[in-house]
Amino acid sequence: MAITTQARTASPQPSGTVIGAGLTVDGEIGGNEPLTIYGAVKGKISLTDVVIIEKGSVVEADVEASEIKVYGSVTGNLVATDRIDVATNARVIGDLRAPRIQIAEGATFKGHIEMDV
């Protein structure tokens, strides 16, 4: 019996609130449910759940959440209580702070990293 695995190149199906590809949000977003961004956000995001920044999305905001997954482009500081994942071909300009941080090969990152213990 052969077992094969494939590298994950796409993010999981969105749950919670979704900001669509044709939408731009300018302001502050806060709450306690998951947020998936396909469009553009400018301002500040502060959630107690996961934030997923999808491929093709543009975020110009500081982001605070339990977990942050970046597949698109972010300009701003990212702070997570659990982890931050920056995927292949994602782009982040800003500082990262979390207990666990993963930056995939092929990602673009400019900033500082602080890993809380």
DAVEN-V274279 format. One record per run of one state. SS is the DSSP state (2 for helix, 1 for strand, 0 for the rest). FROM is the first residue (numbers start at 1). TO is the last residue. If there is no record, write none. Layout:
ss = <SS | SS>
from = <FROM | FROM>
to = <TO | TO>
//
This chain:
ss = <0 | 1 | 0 | 1 | 0 | 1 | 0 | 1 | 0 | 1 | 0 | 1 | 0 | 1 | 0 | 1 | 0 | 1 | 0 | 1 | 0 | 1 | 0 | 1 | 0 | 1 | 0>
from = <1 | 17 | 20 | 24 | 32 | 35 | 38 | 40 | 48 | 50 | 54 | 58 | 71 | 73 | 76 | 78 | 87 | 91 | 94 | 96 | 98 | 100 | 104 | 108 | 111 | 113 | 115>
to = <16 | 19 | 23 | 31 | 34 | 37 | 39 | 47 | 49 | 53 | 57 | 70 | 72 | 75 | 77 | 86 | 90 | 93 | 95 | 97 | 99 | 103 | 107 | 110 | 112 | 114 | 117>
//
